[in-house]
């Protein structure tokens, strides 16, 4: 996840019990991402504020994950929340 500036993705699915750790703030560099699925995994910690700055993000799913903490105020910038 260190060098995502040159990656073009529209859909990313990080699902499965073998996926663990914290979500890197560099995920926010995936500016073309419209769907981010973080379901059924072992991610811990909070969702980085940078993720909510992705202008193309239309769908975010984190079902049955171990994410916790407060939801960053940047979530209010997502147009599809209107």
C-alpha positions in Angstrom: 0.0 0.0 0.0 3.0 2.3 0.0 2.8 3.6 -3.6 -0.8 3.9 -4.6 -0.5 7.2 -6.5 -0.1 5.4 -9.8 -2.8 2.7 -9.3 -6.1 3.1 -11.1 -8.9 1.0 -9.5 -12.6 1.4 -9.6 -13.5 -1.5 -7.3 -11.5 -2.9 -4.4 -12.5 -5.8 -2.2 -10.5 -6.6 0.9 -12.5 -9.5 2.3 -11.7 -12.7 4.0 -10.6 -13.9 7.4 -6.9 -13.9 6.5 -6.8 -10.1 6.0 -5.7 -8.4 9.2 -4.0 -5.2 10.5 -5.1 -1.6 10.3 -6.3 0.2 7.2 -3.5 2.4 5.8 -4.3 6.1 5.1 -2.7 5.6 1.7 -6.0 4.0 0.6 -7.2 7.6 0.2 -4.7 7.9 -2.8 -7.0 5.6 -4.8 -8.9 8.6 -6.2 -10.7 6.6 -8.9 -12.1 4.1 -6.5 -15.9 4.0 -6.5 -16.5 0.8 -4.5 -14.6 -0.2 -1.4 -15.6 -3.5 0.3 -14.0 -4.3 3.7 -16.2 -7.2 4.7 -15.6 -10.3 6.8 -12.0 -9.6 7.7 -9.7 -9.0 10.6 -9.0 -5.3 10.1 -8.8 -3.4 13.4 -8.7 0.2 14.3 -10.6 3.0 12.8 -11.3 4.0 9.2 -8.8 6.6 8.1 -10.2 10.0 7.3 -8.4 10.0 3.9 -10.8 7.3 2.7 -13.7 9.7 2.9 -11.8 12.2 0.7 -12.0 9.9 -2.3 -14.3 11.9 -4.6 -15.4 9.0 -6.7 -16.4 6.8 -3.8 -20.0 5.7 -4.1 -20.1 2.6 -1.9 -18.4 1.6 1.3 -19.1 -1.6 3.0 -17.5 -2.9 6.2 -19.8 -5.7 7.3 -18.5 -8.2 9.9 -15.1 -6.5 10.3 -13.4 -5.6 13.6 -13.1 -1.9 12.7 -13.9 0.4 15.6 -13.6 4.0 16.7 -15.3 7.1 15.6 -16.3 7.8 12.1 -14.3 10.8 10.8 -16.2 14.0 10.0 -14.8 13.8 6.4 -17.7 11.4 5.8 -19.9 14.4 5.4 -18.1 15.4 2.2 -19.3 12.3 0.3 -21.9 13.5 -2.2 -23.9 10.2 -2.2 -24.8 10.7 1.5 -27.2 13.4 0.5 
